[in-house]
Amino acid sequence: MSWKTVPANSIALRLAALFLLVAMGVFLLIGTALYRQVDHSLDMLPAAELDARFSVLESTLNRFGTREHWLKIHNKLNLLSEEDRRIRFWVVSSDPAYEYGKPTEQVRAFAEGAQGMRDLRLADSPYPYKVLVSELPALGERPALRFMIGIDTETFWQAQHSLLVAIVGLAVLGVLLAAVLGYWVARIGLRPLLALSNEAQALAPPRLDGRLQTHDLAPELAQFAGAFNAALDRVSLAYSRLEAFNADVAHELRSPLTNLIGQTQVALTRGRSAEHYFEVLQSNLEELERLRSIINDMLFLASADQGSKATALTQASLAEEVATTLDYLDYILEDAQVKVSVSGDALAPIEKAQLRRALINLLNNAVQHTAPQQIIAVHIEAGPEHVSIAVSNPGPAIADEHLALLFERFYRVDAARTNTGSGNHGLGLAIVKAIALMHGGSVFVRSEAGANTFGIRLPSAQVRGFAPQN
């Protein structure tokens, strides 16, 4: 992959940018510290050189005070100035005979200032002079003098500038080199991730049985590959269930459609009486009602899958809701010759229409698998965080491997659940689960002691934030 084809949001580029920022920070800190240290050292050099030269001349200046001796000192100063053009001497005195360096008014005013090391800017030099100002007391014929040694700082300023350019240049070069090397290192480090990406691209429906290899991977990538494989397991399971769901939907819709087409074709083969056509239309209406029921249930489940929640909550007695549901199912219970006993009660925030629908499905499921003259038990239990409604019917035990799947769509255990009526199309318990989830609850099932229990568990009023009722 060339630089031109690297996406702007590439991890390698981001890591290279981070390397660049880190390198900039490091070079900035080191360069600043180095520059200040060298700058301090360069600033001390002129002062050290001036102190050294003055210490050589000081004993001679303070030893003799005659005019003849001053002439010798004058000649020596000329010689020293010619040897090093950076050095300049000035002597300011009340007697012009003892002056040196043709001091201007600027120099004279400067000489009147404090003794010690100071900077003097002259019109003929773009850089300041570092000047050591000393006072020599009167001695013999010589009056009091102001003796000054100055050194041109151009060389030191140029060295300082060259150092700054060198540091900045090396820093820029180092930063760029760190960015390039960082990108190269990042590309090498991300090669295992690229290999995982290529491996993952080969895993697409319908081939979902493969998994990413986790051996010989770095711990971070092994964790990522493990999480990806776990997600792929869930996708594979959902895909398998979707395929089974599609097949079950096709099967459930095919039966009533086949009946409709067959009955209609038979009715049209020859002339029939009005009574016969009425019977055919009545039979077709039953099949159409069955189709509508399947479609409505599937639409409801699709809405629940998209995250629909029960919002119109009302705090109500669950025992009263069960009683209302039993009144609605009175004829079904009478035809099946079974009775229902209800025990317990609890208050819970519910959406009444949805809960009644779940109760109808739970009771219908129990009625379909209960022999005549037996009793279905409904038990309501209140807990600190949840309330539960359990519907139990006597019947053969259900194998453990089936229990977790009974609330899935179109799942039936025909060998253990008999008396399946034509009105059951395998979505009743799935709708119960969807309604429980819409209320923030869950479902449960158990098969023990000769009874099979299906139930729904809902959040209590305290969990929902409803005030308790007296």
N, C-alpha and C positions, 0 to 999 in steps of 0.2 A: 504494500500500500504506500503510495507516494504521498508527499505533503499535500498535493493538490486535492487528493481524494479523501483526506482525513476529515471526518465530520467535525463541525465546530464544537460539539458537545462531547467529543471523544474523551474517555477517561485518561488515555495516554497524554492527550494535550493538557487536560486539567492537572495531571500530576506534574507534567513539565512546567506548567505555569506556577505550581506550588514550589517546585525546585527553584524556579527563577526568583520568586518572592523571597524564599529563604536565603538564597545566595545574595540577593540584593541587600537584605538585612545584615547578613554576616559581613559582607564586604564594606558596607556603610559603617558599621561599628568599628571594624578593624582599621579601615582607611582613615576614619576620623581620628581614632586614637593614635595611629602612626603619624598622621600629619601634624597633630598637635604636639606630639613629642619631638618630632624633628623640627618643627617651627620654633619650639621653645629652645632647642639646642642651637639652631641658627641665630636666634635672637641674642643668645649669650656670647656668640663668637666675637662680634664687634667690640662688645664691652671688655671681653678678656684681652683682645689684642691691644685696645687702648690702654688698659691697665698695665699691660706688660711694657709698652713703649714709655709710658709716663714714669714707671718705676726705674727705667734706665736713665731718664733725664732728670729725675727729681733731685738726686744727690748733687749733680752738677749745678742745677739752677739755684739750690739753696746754699751752696758753698762759697760762691764768689759774688761780689757786688760791685766790681769795678767795670768801667767802660770797656777796657781792653778785653776783659774776660767775656763781656756781653757780645763783643764782636766775634769771638770764637764760637760762642753759642749760636749766634746768628748764622755763621757759616755751616755749622753742623746741622741746623734746621734745614738749610738749603739743600744740603747733601741728602738728608733723609727724605725730603719731599721729592727730589729727583729720582731716588731709588724706588719709591713706591708712590705712583701717581694717585693712589686712592687716599693717601694720607695728606692732610692739610693741617698747618699750625697757624695759630693766631696768638699774638701777645698784645694786650690792650693796657696802656699806661697813661698817666698824666703827662709823662715826658715822651714826646714822639721819638726821641733817640732810642728808647728802649722798646719800641713797638716792632711787631713782625707780622707779615702776611697782609699788609695793607687793609686793615680792618675797615669795613664799611659801617655806615650808621646802623644797619641791621645787626652786624656782628657786635658792635659796641653795645647796642641795647641788649643783645643776647648775653653778653659777658657780664652785664650788671645783674643778671638773674641769679638763681640759686646755684651753688656748687654741686658737682656730681655729674651723672650721665644724663644727657638730654638730647632730643632730636632737634636739628636745625635744618630748615628748608631754605635753599638758596635758589635764586632765579635762574642760574646757569646749570642747574642739575635737576632732572626729573625725579630723582630719588632723594630722600632726606639723608643728612649726615648725622651719624652718631657722634656726639661731641662730649668729651670729658672736660669740664670746667674746674680749674683749680686756682686758688689765690696764693700768690707768693708775697710774703711780707717784705717791707723795705729792708735793704741790707747795704750798708756802706753808702756808695754813691747812687745806688739803684733805688728808685722809688718802688712802692707796692705795685705788683703786676697781677693781671688776670691772664693766666696761661691756659690755652685751649688746644686740645688735639682732637681733630675730627677725621672720621673715616667714611668714605662713600659706601653706602649700603646697597648699591646697584647689584653687585655680585651676589649678595645674600638674598636679595629679592628675586633675582633670576633663578637662583638655586631653589628657592621656595616655590616659585611658579613652575619650574621644571618638575619638582617633586609632586606638586598638585596634579599636573597633567599626567604624569606617570601613574599616580595612584588611580585617578579617574579612568584612564585608559585601561589599566590592568583590571580595575573593577568591572568595567563594561565587558571586557573580553572574558573575564571569569564568569560573569552572569550569563552571557550568551553560551559559553561553553557548558555551564551547569544546566541551562535549559535544554541544549541539544543532547547532552549526556543523560539528563533526566528523562527526556522523551525516549531515548534509546533503551534505557534501563526499564522504563515503564512498559515499553512494547515487549521486552523480553519477559518481564514479570507477568504480563497479561496473556502470554501465549497459552497457559493452561486454561484460562477463562475462554479464550477464543476456541480452543479445542472442545470445551464443554458446550459452547454455543453451537458449534457445527454438529456436535453429537445430538443436541436437543432438537435441532431443526429436522433431524431425520425421524423424530418421534411425532407423528401426526396421525389423526384418524384415517383409516380404521386401525392403523398399527400403533396400539397403545400398550403393548406388552413389554416393550423395551424400557430400560432404565439407565440413568447415567452411572458410569463407573466411578466409585468413590475411593478405590484403593490408589495409593501413591499420590494422593492429592494433598496440598497444603491444608492445614486445619480449617482456615477460613473458607476455602473452596469446597472442602469436604462437607462442612456445615451447610453451605449453599446447595450442593448437589443432593444432600440428604433431604433438605427442605423441598427441593424441586421434585425429587422422587416421591415424597409424601403427597405433594400436590398432584402429581401425575397419578398416584394411586386413587386419589379422590376423583380426579377427572375420569379415569378409566371406569371407576365404579358408576359414576353418574352417566357416562356414555353408554355403559352396558344397560343401566336401568332405562335410559332414554330409548334405546333400541327395543328393549322389552316392552316399554310403555307404548311405543308406536305400534308394535305388533299387536299388543292387547287392544289398543284403540281400534285398529283396523278390524280385529276379530269381533269386538263388541258392536261396531257399527255395521259390519257385514251381515250379521245374523238378522237384525230387523229389516235391513234393506233387502236381503234375500227373500224374507217372508213377504214384504210388501210387493216386490216384483212378481214372485211366484203366485201369490193370491190374485193379483191384478191380471196376470196373464191367463190364469185359469178362468177367471170371471169373464174375460173377453173372448174366449175360444168359441162361445156360442151364446145365444140369447139366454138370459136368466130372468127370473122373476124379480119384482121389486124387493121382495123380502130377502132374496138371496143377495142382491146388491147391497142392501142395508147391512146384512151380516158381514159382507166383505169390507164395506166402508168402516164398520165398527171395529173389525179386527185390524184394519190398516191404521185406524186412529190410535189403537192401543200401541202398535209398533211405533207410530210417530211420536206418541207421548214418551215412549221409552227412549227414542232418539233424542228428543228434546231434553229429557232428564240427563242423559249422558253428556250432551253438549253443555248444558248449564253447569253441571258439576265440574267439567273440565275447565270451563271459563272461570269458575270460582277458584279452582286450584291454581290456575295460571295467575289470577290476581293475587292470591296469597303468596305465590312464589316471587312476585315482584315486590314484596315487602309491605303489603297492605296490613294495617293495624286496626284493631277494634278501638274506636274513638268515642262512640256514643255510650259511655259506660254509665250504668245505674246500679246503685247498691241494692241488692235484692236477696230474698231468701231462696236458697237453692232447693229446699224442700218444696216450696210453692211452685218453682219452675218445673220440678219433676212431676208434681201433681198435675199441672197444666198440660204437660206433655203426655201423661198417661191418659188424660181425658181425650186428647186428640187421637191416641192410639187405641181407644176403647174397643172399636170393632175388630181391629187386627188381633188384639189380645183374646177377644172372645172367639174369633175364628180359630185361633191356634190353641185354644183351651188351656192357656197358661195364666198364672196370676203373678202379680208383682208386689213385693213387700218393700217398704221404704223405711229406713231408720236414719236418725241423726238429722242435723240441720246446721247451716252456717250462712252467714252473710258475706257476700263477695261482690265487688264491682264487676258487672258483666254487661255485655250487649245482648239483650234478651233474645232477639230474633236469632242471632248466631248460636247462642248457647242451646236454645230449644232445638235448633237444627242438629247440633251435635248430640243432644240427648235422644232425639228421634233415631238417629243412625245407630247409636249405642244400643238402644232398646230393640230396634229392628234386628240388629245383628244377633242379640241374645234370643229373640223370639224365633228366628230362623234355625237356631241350633239347640232349641229346647223341646224336649218331647212333651206331648199333651199331659195335662194334669200335674205338671211340675211348676216350681216357683222360681221366679227370677228375683234376686235380691239386689236392691239399690241401697248403698250405704254412703252417707255423706259425713265427712269428717273435717273438723276445723283444726288448723294448726297455727303456730305463731306467724309463719310466713306464707303458707299455702293452705288452700282448702281443696278437698278432693271429692270426686263423685265416682264411685266404683259400681259397675254393673256386673253381677255374677250370675252365671247360669250353669246348671249341672250338665255335665257332658264328659266325653272321653278326654284324657289328657292330651295336650298339644306338645309335640317334641320341642326341646329347647332351641334347636336351630331355626325353628320357624317363628318363635315368639317375637324376635326383634324385627321381623319383616311383615308382620300382620297389618301394620298401619301404612304399608307401602301401597301404591296404586295398583289395582288389578291383582293383588296377591291373594291367593286362596290356598288353603290346605284342604282339598276336597276329601282326602282320605280320613281326616280327623274332624272336619266340619261338614256335617250332612244337612239335608233338608234345604239346600240352596234353592230359593225360589227364583222364578224368572225375573222378578223385579230387582234382583241384586245384580249389579254390574261391576262390583269390585272397587267402588270409589267411596263407599260409605265411611270406612274407618280412616281413609286418607283425608277425607273432609273433616273428620273429628280432630285429627292431628293438626290440620291447617288452622282450624278455629282455635285450638289451644295455643298455637304459636302466635296467632293474631292477638290473643289476650296476654301474651307474655308468659304462658304456661307450658305444660308438657303433657304427654300421655304415658300410660303405663299398661302393662299386660302381665298376667301371671296365670299359671295353670297348676293347681295343687288341690289336694284333698277332694278330688272328684268335681271340682268346679273350675270354670274358666272365667277370669275376671278381666274386663277391659274398663279403663277409667281415664278420667281427665283431671289434671291438676292445675289450679289457677292461683294467681297471686292473691293474698288476702287484702282486706281493706287497709290494714296498717301499711303494707308494702306500697300500695297504690296511693297512699296519702289521704284516704277517705276518713272522715271523722267517725268514731264509733257511734252507733245508735243504741239508745236505751230501750 
